[in-house]
Amino acid sequence: MSCGIKKPNKWLRIIIGVAIILVGLYFDSYFALLGLIPIGFAITGYCPLCAIRVSNKDN
């Protein structure tokens, strides 16, 4: 079963991802690369953790 991310959740993930990137750049750290994960999930519209949560509700 596929799990899509709804529009408000996409914007929230993008904002969080950009915030993580900015904090990582401020401290000159590789931590900024972690911000690409929520942005990638928002762009693709798929989140594996959401899919796990949905599959557990089916049982």
C-alpha positions in Angstrom: 0.0 0.0 0.0 1.4 3.4 -0.9 1.3 6.3 1.5 1.0 9.8 0.1 2.0 12.9 2.0 -0.7 15.6 2.1 -0.1 19.2 1.1 0.2 20.8 4.6 2.5 18.1 5.7 4.7 18.6 2.6 5.2 22.2 3.4 6.0 21.4 7.0 8.7 18.9 5.9 10.2 21.4 3.5 10.3 24.1 6.2 11.9 21.7 8.7 14.4 20.5 6.0 15.5 24.0 5.2 15.8 24.8 8.9 18.1 21.8 9.4 20.2 22.9 6.4 20.5 26.4 7.7 21.5 25.3 11.2 24.1 22.9 9.7 25.5 25.7 7.5 25.6 28.1 10.4 27.7 25.6 12.5 29.7 24.6 9.4 28.7 20.9 9.9 27.7 18.0 7.7 24.5 18.1 9.8 23.1 20.2 6.9 23.0 17.1 4.7 20.3 15.6 7.0 18.0 18.4 5.9 17.8 16.8 2.4 15.9 13.8 3.8 12.7 15.6 4.7 12.9 17.7 1.6 13.3 14.6 -0.5 10.3 12.9 1.1 8.2 16.1 0.5 9.2 16.3 -3.2 8.5 12.6 -3.9 5.4 12.6 -1.8 6.3 9.2 -0.2 7.5 8.5 3.3 8.5 5.0 4.4 7.6 5.6 8.0 4.1 6.7 7.0 3.8 3.5 5.0 4.8 1.4 8.0 2.2 3.2 10.2 -0.5 2.6 7.6 0.3 -1.1 7.3 0.2 -1.5 11.1 -3.3 0.0 11.2 -4.5 -2.6 8.7 -3.6 -5.5 11.0 
